[in-house]
């Protein structure tokens, strides 16, 4: 059974949907204690880190 993301308050989901506040708040770090998250961290950094620096 999948999770209903509409019922979950999650900064990651907000970031993926381009929420301006989430983009502004993104510091370039994502789950730094988990090696398996490095791919997602790289994707998020490439896509959003430069936007939060500009704002």
C-alpha positions, 0 to 999 in steps of 0.5 A, a space after each residue: 500500500 503506497 503512502 498518500 503524500 497529500 497527507 504528509 507534511 514533508 520539506 522534501 516533497 515541498 522542494 520537489 514541487 518547487 515551493 519557493 520557501 522550501 527552495 529558499 531554505 535548502 542549504 545543499 544538505 540532505 540526509 548526510 548521515 546516510 550513504 545511500 542518500 548521496 545520489 538524491 543529495 547530488 540531484 537536489 544540490 544540482 537542481 536547487 542549491 544555486 537557487 537558494 544562493 541567488 535568493 
